[in-house]
Amino acid sequence: MKKIITEVSNPLSRDRSRIKVALALGGGGVRGTAHIGVIRALAEFLPIDIIAGTSMGAIIGAMYALNPDIDAVEKRLLSLLEHQQLRDIERLIAAHAYEEKKLIIEALLSFFKRMYLLNLRAIKRWVFSGKELAFIFDHCGLDTDFSNIKLPFSCMTVDLRTGEEVILDSGNMREAVSASVALPGVFPPVRRGRRLLIDGGIVSSVPVEAARAMGADFVIGIGVEAAIDYDKKLGNGLDIIFQADAIRASKLAEMRLQTADCVIRPDVGHVSWANFSRAEECIREGEKAAREVIPEIREKIARKRREQLWKGLFPFLGVSQTV
């Protein structure tokens, strides 16, 4: 795996007076709205010092960093999800799912029609021009500079030319978040200097490393990846390709989450990435999952604080002593 390029402009000072806590928000389409519930639950008892996000996690993280009022973030995002363009996408996905339940002849005809359209799309470098996302970023208030954030924030991207993971936390937020959601083949890459940046979720669905690069002492990873249906009927080559990619993504996300100090897993894996009408359900699941791990977080942060105190008092002994 290529090394991470940290373009973090101002990591937090390593002041050890208290533990600096970061949230690493993963991607997953509408499942990522669970991050809102997680933030609401954690912010009640825990100062959140840093936010790092990928894809949908980058959108929500950027909104919260600009205005650390989770109720305002929720209101703005839910109003966005009522937009006609997003509802049209949801209906399209639902129609595709319904097609699979039709009679076999109809299903075969539909499959060949989709393959024909897919081949037409493949001629293009990407499916959408990127302008389709403009209204999302405008609605979310992201057409601003990182200098206006009230909470340290970064988003994870990948350089398509080098394979390097690139952390962005400076310049225009809209550009940075656009790069973090630029799914290859669907939206165009974002040019930044000599770099050609795409969705960070390709290799870092939960940006734990980005949070640590910003000076975090304790990283809470939130995973909202899709659940894998291992009983799913693999009827054609596309089914096999999609299933294999889902397994790859799941295993990679698990590897990333294992590097976090604590993990929160909202029960949203069964929700389609484009099922926008279930956003409020995902938010509730995020809050529920976060509240369940609050005792664990309290205990682990207290332990981390004791370890740092021990290290500060007796640096020559290390931190392997029982604390």
Backbone hydrogen bonds in HBPLUS format (Angstrom, degrees):
<---DONOR---> <-ACCEPTOR-->    atom                        ^
c    i                          cat <-CA-CA->   ^        H-A-AA   ^      H-
h    n   atom  resd res      DA  || num        DHA   H-A  angle D-A-AA Bond
n    s   type  num  typ     dist DA aas  dist angle  dist       angle   num
A0005-ILE N   A0165-GLU O   2.53 MM 160  5.79 167.2  1.55 171.7 176.4     1
A0167-ILE N   A0005-ILE O   3.10 MM 162  6.47 160.3  2.14 165.4 167.8     2
A0012-LEU N   A0214-MET O   2.84 MM 202  5.98 157.5  1.89 146.0 140.0     3
A0217-ASP N   A0020-LYS O   2.85 MM 197  5.15 157.2  1.90 139.9 147.7     4
A0218-PHE N   A0020-LYS O   3.12 MM 198  6.27 153.7  2.19 155.9 153.1     5
A0049-ASP N   A0021-VAL O   2.91 MM  28  5.34 141.9  2.05 143.8 156.0     6
A0050-ILE N   A0021-VAL O   3.16 MM  29  6.42 143.2  2.30 147.7 149.5     7
A0022-ALA N   A0218-PHE O   2.88 MM 196  6.23 160.7  1.92 160.9 163.9     8
A0220-ILE N   A0022-ALA O   2.88 MM 198  6.19 168.2  1.89 158.2 161.0     9
A0023-LEU N   A0050-ILE O   3.02 MM  27  6.41 151.5  2.11 143.4 148.5    10
A0052-ALA N   A0023-LEU O   2.94 MM  29  6.28 163.9  1.97 170.3 172.6    11
A0024-ALA N   A0220-ILE O   2.92 MM 196  6.10 165.4  1.94 152.2 152.3    12
A0222-ILE N   A0024-ALA O   3.00 MM 198  6.14 164.6  2.02 169.4 164.5    13
A0025-LEU N   A0052-ALA O   2.83 MM  27  6.19 165.9  1.85 164.6 163.2    14
A0054-THR N   A0025-LEU O   3.04 MM  29  6.38 143.0  2.18 163.5 174.2    15
A0026-GLY N   A0222-ILE O   3.29 MM 196  6.01 146.2  2.41 154.4 162.1    16
A0031-ARG N   A0028-GLY O   3.20 MM   3  5.28 140.3  2.37 135.0 126.7    17
A0032-GLY N   A0029-GLY O   2.85 MM   3  5.60 151.5  1.94 120.7 128.5    18
A0030-VAL N   A0273-TRP O   2.80 MM 243  5.08 177.4  1.80 134.1 135.0    19
A0033-THR N   A0030-VAL O   2.99 MM   3  5.57 165.2  2.01 115.8 120.7    20
A0034-ALA N   A0031-ARG O   3.07 MM   3  5.94 166.2  2.09 120.7 125.0    21
A0035-HIS N   A0032-GLY O   2.98 MM   3  5.72 164.8  2.00 119.3 123.6    22
A0036-ILE N   A0033-THR O   3.01 MM   3  5.62 149.6  2.11 113.8 121.0    23
A0037-GLY N   A0034-ALA O   3.09 MM   3  5.38 117.4  2.50 103.2 116.6    24
A0038-VAL N   A0034-ALA O   3.08 MM   4  6.43 156.6  2.13 150.4 157.6    25
A0039-ILE N   A0035-HIS O   2.89 MM   4  6.07 168.9  1.90 152.3 154.5    26
A0040-ARG N   A0036-ILE O   3.01 MM   4  6.21 159.0  2.05 147.0 153.1    27
A0041-ALA N   A0037-GLY O   3.09 MM   4  6.29 161.6  2.13 148.9 152.6    28
A0042-LEU N   A0038-VAL O   2.98 MM   4  6.19 170.9  1.99 159.8 162.3    29
A0043-ALA N   A0039-ILE O   2.88 MM   4  5.76 163.1  1.91 151.7 156.4    30
A0045-PHE N   A0042-LEU O   3.14 MM   3  5.94 156.3  2.20 121.3 126.1    31
A0046-LEU N   A0042-LEU O   2.88 MM   4  5.64 142.3  2.02 156.6 167.8    32
A0051-ILE N   A0152-PRO O   2.95 MM 101  6.33 150.8  2.04 150.8 160.3    33
A0154-SER N   A0051-ILE O   3.09 MM 103  6.68 141.9  2.24 147.2 158.1    34
A0053-GLY N   A0154-SER O   3.01 MM 101  6.55 152.4  2.09 149.7 158.1    35
A0156-MET N   A0053-GLY O   3.09 MM 103  6.43 151.2  2.18 152.9 160.7    36
A0057-GLY N   A0054-THR O   2.86 MM   3  4.86 131.1  2.10 144.4 131.6    37
A0058-ALA N   A0055-SER O   2.84 MM   3  5.07 132.0  2.07 102.6 116.5    38
A0059-ILE N   A0055-SER O   3.18 MM   4  6.67 147.9  2.29 148.6 157.4    39
A0060-ILE N   A0056-MET O   3.05 MM   4  6.35 171.9  2.06 160.6 159.8    40
A0061-GLY N   A0057-GLY O   2.87 MM   4  5.75 153.2  1.94 135.1 144.1    41
A0062-ALA N   A0058-ALA O   2.88 MM   4  5.84 155.5  1.94 141.0 147.3    42
A0063-MET N   A0059-ILE O   3.07 MM   4  6.29 159.8  2.11 147.6 153.0    43
A0064-TYR N   A0060-ILE O   2.98 MM   4  6.19 161.2  2.02 151.3 156.2    44
A0065-ALA N   A0061-GLY O   2.88 MM   4  6.00 150.1  1.97 144.2 153.0    45
A0066-LEU N   A0062-ALA O   3.06 MM   4  6.24 147.6  2.16 145.3 152.7    46
A0067-ASN N   A0063-MET O   3.06 MM   4  6.26 147.9  2.17 141.4 150.4    47
A0150-LYS N   A0065-ALA O   2.75 MM  85  5.62 162.0  1.79 152.6 154.5    48
A0069-ASP N   A0067-ASN O   2.54 MM   2  5.50 144.5  1.65 111.7  99.2    49
A0072-ALA N   A0069-ASP O   3.02 MM   3  5.43 121.4  2.37 107.2 121.1    50
A0073-VAL N   A0069-ASP O   3.05 MM   4  6.40 155.3  2.11 152.0 159.8    51
A0074-GLU N   A0070-ILE O   2.95 MM   4  6.11 161.6  1.98 144.9 149.5    52
A0075-LYS N   A0071-ASP O   3.01 MM   4  6.21 164.3  2.03 146.7 150.9    53
A0076-ARG N   A0072-ALA O   3.03 MM   4  6.18 164.5  2.05 149.0 152.9    54
A0077-LEU N   A0073-VAL O   2.95 MM   4  6.07 162.9  1.98 152.9 157.9    55
A0078-LEU N   A0074-GLU O   2.90 MM   4  5.98 168.2  1.92 156.9 160.1    56
A0079-SER N   A0075-LYS O   3.15 MM   4  6.24 153.4  2.22 141.0 148.0    57
A0080-LEU N   A0076-ARG O   3.09 MM   4  6.30 144.6  2.22 138.6 148.3    58
A0080-LEU N   A0077-LEU O   3.07 MM   3  4.95 117.8  2.48  91.3 106.9    59
A0081-LEU N   A0077-LEU O   3.00 MM   4  6.34 151.1  2.08 149.4 156.7    60
A0082-GLU N   A0079-SER O   3.26 MM   3  5.33 153.5  2.34  99.0 106.9    61
A0083-HIS N   A0080-LEU O   2.91 MM   3  5.46 163.2  1.94 119.5 123.8    62
A0087-ARG N   A0083-HIS O   3.08 MM   4  6.38 156.4  2.14 152.6 160.1    63
A0088-ASP N   A0084-GLN O   2.92 MM   4  6.12 148.5  2.02 148.5 156.5    64
A0089-ILE N   A0085-GLN O   3.26 MM   4  6.55 150.9  2.35 138.7 145.4    65
A0090-GLU N   A0086-LEU O   3.03 MM   4  6.33 158.0  2.08 147.3 153.2    66
A0091-ARG N   A0087-ARG O   2.98 MM   4  6.24 157.4  2.03 148.1 153.5    67
A0092-LEU N   A0088-ASP O   3.00 MM   4  6.22 150.6  2.09 143.7 151.9    68
A0093-ILE N   A0089-ILE O   3.02 MM   4  6.32 160.6  2.06 155.0 158.8    69
A0094-ALA N   A0090-GLU O   2.97 MM   4  6.19 160.6  2.01 149.5 155.3    70
A0095-ALA N   A0091-ARG O   2.87 MM   4  6.03 151.5  1.95 144.5 152.2    71
A0096-HIS N   A0092-LEU O   3.07 MM   4  6.33 151.1  2.15 144.4 151.8    72
A0097-ALA N   A0093-ILE O   3.10 MM   4  6.45 154.8  2.17 147.6 153.8    73
A0098-TYR N   A0094-ALA O   3.01 MM   4  6.31 149.3  2.11 144.1 152.7    74
A0099-GLU N   A0095-ALA O   2.99 MM   4  6.25 147.3  2.10 145.8 154.2    75
A0101-LYS N   A0098-TYR O   2.92 MM   3  5.49 160.0  1.96 117.5 124.1    76
A0102-LYS N   A0099-GLU O   3.07 MM   3  5.40 169.1  2.09 115.1 118.0    77
A0107-ALA N   A0103-LEU O   2.90 MM   4  6.11 155.8  1.95 155.6 163.7    78
A0108-LEU N   A0104-ILE O   2.94 MM   4  6.15 153.1  2.01 147.0 153.3    79
A0109-LEU N   A0105-ILE O   3.05 MM   4  6.31 164.8  2.07 154.3 157.7    80
A0110-SER N   A0106-GLU O   2.91 MM   4  6.07 158.0  1.96 146.7 153.3    81
A0111-PHE N   A0107-ALA O   2.87 MM   4  6.07 148.1  1.97 142.5 151.5    82
A0112-PHE N   A0108-LEU O   3.04 MM   4  6.37 163.2  2.07 155.3 157.3    83
A0113-LYS N   A0109-LEU O   3.03 MM   4  6.23 152.3  2.11 144.8 153.0    84
A0114-ARG N   A0110-SER O   2.96 MM   4  6.20 155.2  2.02 146.9 153.2    85
A0115-MET N   A0111-PHE O   2.90 MM   4  6.22 151.8  1.98 148.4 156.9    86
A0116-TYR N   A0112-PHE O   2.97 MM   4  6.19 153.1  2.04 143.9 150.3    87
A0117-LEU N   A0113-LYS O   3.07 MM   4  6.36 163.0  2.10 150.3 154.2    88
A0118-LEU N   A0114-ARG O   2.77 MM   4  5.93 149.0  1.87 144.0 154.0    89
A0119-ASN N   A0115-MET O   2.91 MM   4  6.14 151.7  1.99 145.6 152.1    90
A0120-LEU N   A0116-TYR O   3.11 MM   4  6.45 149.9  2.20 144.0 152.1    91
A0121-ARG N   A0117-LEU O   2.98 MM   4  6.26 156.1  2.03 147.2 153.6    92
A0122-ALA N   A0118-LEU O   2.87 MM   4  6.10 145.3  1.99 143.9 154.2    93
A0123-ILE N   A0120-LEU O   3.29 MM   3  5.57 145.3  2.41 101.9 110.8    94
A0124-LYS N   A0121-ARG O   2.93 MM   3  5.48 138.9  2.10 111.9 122.6    95
A0127-VAL N   A0185-GLY O   2.92 MM  58  6.24 145.5  2.04 128.4 135.7    96
A0128-PHE N   A0186-VAL O   2.79 MM  58  5.79 167.1  1.81 158.1 162.1    97
A0133-LEU N   A0130-GLY O   3.16 MM   3  5.70 156.0  2.22 110.6 116.8    98
A0134-ALA N   A0131-LYS O   2.99 MM   3  5.14 154.6  2.05 105.8 114.0    99
A0136-ILE N   A0133-LEU O   2.97 MM   3  5.24 127.8  2.25 103.8 118.1   100
A0137-PHE N   A0133-LEU O   3.21 MM   4  6.62 160.6  2.25 162.0 165.1   101
A0138-ASP N   A0134-ALA O   2.97 MM   4  6.16 159.0  2.01 153.5 160.1   102
A0139-HIS N   A0135-PHE O   2.94 MM   4  5.90 158.5  1.98 136.9 143.3   103
A0140-CYS N   A0136-ILE O   2.96 MM   4  6.15 147.4  2.06 144.8 154.2   104
A0142-LEU N   A0137-PHE O   2.99 MM   5  5.30 168.0  2.00 159.0 158.3   105
A0141-GLY N   A0138-ASP O   3.12 MM   3  5.16 155.9  2.18 101.6 109.0   106
A0144-THR N   A0142-LEU O   2.79 MM   2  5.41 136.4  1.98 104.5  91.4   107
A0173-MET N   A0144-THR O   2.79 MM  29  5.78 165.8  1.81 162.2 167.3   108
A0148-ASN N   A0145-ASP O   3.01 MM   3  5.80 169.4  2.02 123.0 126.3   109
A0146-PHE N   A0171-GLY O   2.94 MM  25  5.80 156.7  2.00 165.2 172.3   110
A0149-ILE N   A0146-PHE O   3.12 MM   3  5.60 172.5  2.13 119.2 120.9   111
A0155-CYS N   A0168-LEU O   2.98 MM  13  5.42 153.4  2.05 146.2 153.8   112
A0168-LEU N   A0155-CYS O   2.96 MM  13  5.42 173.2  1.96 160.0 161.4   113
A0157-THR N   A0166-VAL O   2.88 MM   9  5.16 152.2  1.95 148.9 157.8   114
A0166-VAL N   A0157-THR O   2.83 MM   9  5.16 160.4  1.87 131.2 137.5   115
A0158-VAL N   A0198-ILE O   3.13 MM  40  5.33 150.0  2.22 136.6 142.2   116
A0198-ILE N   A0158-VAL O   2.88 MM  40  5.33 150.6  1.97 145.2 154.8   117
A0159-ASP N   A0164-GLU O   2.82 MM   5  5.33 167.7  1.84 160.5 163.8   118
A0163-GLY N   A0159-ASP O   2.71 MM   4  5.24 153.3  1.78 156.5 161.6   119
A0160-LEU N   A0196-LEU O   2.66 MM  36  5.47 168.5  1.68 169.1 165.9   120
A0176-ALA N   A0172-ASN O   3.16 MM   4  6.44 161.0  2.20 147.7 153.0   121
A0177-VAL N   A0173-MET O   2.85 MM   4  6.00 172.8  1.85 159.5 160.9   122
A0178-SER N   A0174-ARG O   2.87 MM   4  5.89 150.2  1.96 141.1 150.4   123
A0179-ALA N   A0175-GLU O   3.08 MM   4  6.32 149.7  2.17 143.0 149.9   124
A0180-SER N   A0176-ALA O   3.14 MM   4  6.47 149.8  2.23 141.1 149.5   125
A0181-VAL N   A0177-VAL O   3.10 MM   4  6.37 130.4  2.36 145.1 156.8   126
A0181-VAL N   A0178-SER O   3.33 MM   3  5.36 141.0  2.49  95.5 105.8   127
A0182-ALA N   A0179-ALA O   3.26 MM   3  5.11 162.6  2.29 101.3 106.5   128
A0183-LEU N   A0181-VAL O   2.83 MM   2  5.79 122.0  2.17 116.8 100.1   129
A0199-ASP N   A0182-ALA O   2.94 MM  17  4.59 161.2  1.97 119.7 115.7   130
A0186-VAL N   A0183-LEU O   2.96 MM   3  5.46 155.9  2.02 134.0 140.9   131
A0187-PHE N   A0183-LEU O   3.02 MM   4  5.63 166.9  2.04 156.7 160.4   132
A0190-VAL N   A0197-LEU O   2.88 MM   7  5.04 160.9  1.91 143.0 146.9   133
A0197-LEU N   A0190-VAL O   2.85 MM   7  5.04 166.4  1.87 148.6 144.0   134
A0192-ARG N   A0195-ARG O   3.04 MM   3  5.16 161.6  2.07 135.1 139.9   135
A0195-ARG N   A0192-ARG O   3.02 MM   3  5.16 153.3  2.10 127.8 125.9   136
A0202-ILE N   A0199-ASP O   3.29 MM   3  6.07 171.7  2.30 119.0 121.4   137
A0203-VAL N   A0200-GLY O   3.28 MM   3  6.17 148.3  2.39 123.2 126.4   138
A0204-SER N   A0200-GLY O   2.81 MM   4  5.60 151.8  1.88 155.3 161.3   139
A0208-VAL N   A0206-VAL O   2.81 MM   2  5.88 138.7  1.98 112.3  99.1   140
A0211-ALA N   A0207-PRO O   3.33 MM   4  6.67 155.2  2.40 145.2 150.9   141
A0212-ARG N   A0208-VAL O   3.10 MM   4  6.46 156.8  2.15 150.9 157.2   142
A0213-ALA N   A0209-GLU O   2.92 MM   4  6.12 152.7  1.99 147.9 155.7   143
A0214-MET N   A0211-ALA O   3.18 MM   3  5.28 139.6  2.35  97.3 108.4   144
A0216-ALA N   A0211-ALA O   3.34 MM   5  5.86 154.3  2.42 141.7 142.4   145
A0215-GLY N   A0212-ARG O   3.00 MM   3  5.29 163.6  2.02 112.5 116.1   146
A0261-ASP N   A0219-VAL O   2.90 MM  42  5.34 140.0  2.06 141.1 153.9   147
A0262-CYS N   A0219-VAL O   3.31 MM  43  6.70 142.6  2.46 154.5 154.2   148
A0221-GLY N   A0262-CYS O   2.87 MM  41  6.29 154.3  1.94 167.4 165.1   149
A0264-ILE N   A0221-GLY O   2.87 MM  43  6.24 160.2  1.90 163.5 168.5   150
A0223-GLY N   A0264-ILE O   3.08 MM  41  6.46 151.5  2.16 162.0 170.7   151
A0227-ALA N   A0269-GLY O   2.94 MM  42  4.40 173.7  1.94 109.1 109.3   152
A0232-LYS N   A0229-ASP O   3.24 MM   3  5.40 163.3  2.27 107.0 110.6   153
A0240-ILE N   A0236-ASN O   3.21 MM   4  6.61 153.3  2.28 148.8 156.2   154
A0241-ILE N   A0237-GLY O   2.95 MM   4  6.25 159.4  1.99 151.1 156.7   155
A0242-PHE N   A0238-LEU O   2.88 MM   4  6.08 170.3  1.89 157.8 159.7   156
A0243-GLN N   A0239-ASP O   2.93 MM   4  6.04 156.4  1.98 144.7 151.7   157
A0244-ALA N   A0240-ILE O   2.91 MM   4  6.06 162.8  1.94 150.7 155.3   158
A0245-ASP N   A0241-ILE O   2.98 MM   4  6.19 157.8  2.03 148.9 155.1   159
A0246-ALA N   A0242-PHE O   2.93 MM   4  6.11 150.6  2.02 143.4 151.5   160
A0247-ILE N   A0243-GLN O   3.03 MM   4  6.31 153.0  2.11 147.9 154.5   161
A0248-ARG N   A0244-ALA O   3.00 MM   4  6.27 161.6  2.03 148.2 153.2   162
A0249-ALA N   A0245-ASP O   2.92 MM   4  6.11 166.4  1.94 151.6 154.8   163
A0250-SER N   A0246-ALA O   2.96 MM   4  6.08 155.3  2.02 143.1 150.1   164
A0251-LYS N   A0247-ILE O   2.99 MM   4  6.19 165.7  2.01 156.1 158.9   165
A0252-LEU N   A0248-ARG O   3.01 MM   4  6.18 160.0  2.05 151.4 157.2   166
A0253-ALA N   A0249-ALA O   2.93 MM   4  6.08 158.5  1.97 146.2 152.3   167
A0254-GLU N   A0250-SER O   3.00 MM   4  6.21 154.0  2.07 145.4 152.5   168
A0255-MET N   A0251-LYS O   3.06 MM   4  6.34 151.8  2.14 144.1 151.1   169
A0256-ARG N   A0252-LEU O   3.10 MM   4  6.43 154.8  2.17 148.3 154.5   170
A0257-LEU N   A0253-ALA O   2.93 MM   4  6.18 162.4  1.96 153.0 157.8   171
A0258-GLN N   A0254-GLU O   3.07 MM   4  6.22 144.5  2.20 144.5 152.9   172
A0259-THR N   A0256-ARG O   3.07 MM   3  5.61 156.0  2.13 112.3 119.6   173
A0260-ALA N   A0257-LEU O   3.04 MM   3  5.40 163.9  2.06 113.3 118.5   174
A0268-VAL N   A0266-PRO O   2.88 MM   2  5.62 130.2  2.13 109.2  93.8   175
A0271-VAL N   A0268-VAL O   2.98 MM   3  5.53 166.6  2.00 122.5 126.9   176
A0275-ASN N   A0272-SER O   3.09 MM   3  5.20 172.0  2.10 114.5 115.2   177
A0276-PHE N   A0274-ALA O   2.93 MM   2  5.46 132.7  2.16 104.2  90.6   178
A0278-ARG N   A0275-ASN O   3.00 MM   3  5.90 166.2  2.02 126.7 130.6   179
A0279-ALA N   A0276-PHE O   3.23 MM   3  5.50 154.5  2.30 119.4 117.6   180
A0282-CYS N   A0278-ARG O   3.05 MM   4  6.41 154.8  2.12 151.4 158.4   181
A0283-ILE N   A0279-ALA O   2.93 MM   4  6.26 153.7  2.00 152.8 160.4   182
A0284-ARG N   A0280-GLU O   3.04 MM   4  6.31 159.2  2.09 146.5 151.3   183
A0285-GLU N   A0281-GLU O   2.99 MM   4  6.28 156.1  2.05 147.8 154.6   184
A0286-GLY N   A0282-CYS O   2.91 MM   4  6.15 149.3  2.00 146.6 155.0   185
A0287-GLU N   A0283-ILE O   3.07 MM   4  6.39 158.9  2.11 151.3 155.8   186
A0288-LYS N   A0284-ARG O   2.94 MM   4  6.16 161.3  1.98 150.8 156.4   187
A0289-ALA N   A0285-GLU O   2.94 MM   4  6.06 166.6  1.96 148.6 152.0   188
A0290-ALA N   A0286-GLY O   3.04 MM   4  6.17 156.7  2.10 145.3 151.7   189
A0291-ARG N   A0287-GLU O   3.03 MM   4  6.21 162.8  2.06 150.7 154.8   190
A0292-GLU N   A0288-LYS O   3.21 MM   4  6.43 144.8  2.35 144.4 153.4   191
A0293-VAL N   A0290-ALA O   3.11 MM   3  5.49 141.3  2.27 105.8 115.9   192
A0294-ILE N   A0291-ARG O   3.46 MM   3  5.27 161.5  2.49  97.4 102.7   193
A0297-ILE N   A0293-VAL O   2.93 MM   4  6.24 158.7  1.97 158.5 165.2   194
A0298-ARG N   A0294-ILE O   2.93 MM   4  6.15 164.7  1.96 159.7 162.9   195
A0299-GLU N   A0295-PRO O   3.07 MM   4  6.26 163.1  2.09 148.0 152.2   196
A0300-LYS N   A0296-GLU O   2.95 MM   4  6.15 164.8  1.98 152.9 156.9   197
A0301-ILE N   A0297-ILE O   2.93 MM   4  6.03 160.6  1.97 153.7 158.7   198
A0302-ALA N   A0298-ARG O   3.02 MM   4  6.15 158.6  2.07 146.0 152.2   199
A0303-ARG N   A0299-GLU O   3.00 MM   4  6.23 153.3  2.07 144.8 152.2   200
A0304-LYS N   A0300-LYS O   2.90 MM   4  6.11 156.3  1.96 144.2 150.8   201
A0305-ARG N   A0301-ILE O   2.86 MM   4  6.09 153.0  1.93 147.7 155.1   202
A0306-ARG N   A0302-ALA O   3.04 MM   4  6.31 154.2  2.11 144.8 151.2   203
A0307-GLU N   A0303-ARG O   2.93 MM   4  6.21 155.7  1.99 149.3 156.3   204
A0308-GLN N   A0304-LYS O   2.98 MM   4  6.22 156.9  2.03 148.0 153.8   205
A0309-LEU N   A0305-ARG O   2.97 MM   4  6.18 153.8  2.04 144.9 152.4   206
A0310-TRP N   A0306-ARG O   2.86 MM   4  6.06 161.5  1.90 149.7 154.8   207
A0311-LYS N   A0307-GLU O   2.90 MM   4  6.09 159.1  1.94 146.5 152.4   208
A0312-GLY N   A0308-GLN O   2.89 MM   4  6.06 150.3  1.98 142.3 150.4   209
A0313-LEU N   A0309-LEU O   2.97 MM   4  6.22 149.4  2.06 149.1 156.8   210
A0314-PHE N   A0310-TRP O   2.82 MM   4  5.89 162.8  1.85 154.8 159.9   211
A0317-LEU N   A0314-PHE O   2.96 MM   3  5.54 160.6  2.00 118.8 125.2   212
A0318-GLY N   A0315-PRO O   3.35 MM   3  5.37 151.8  2.44  98.9 106.7   213
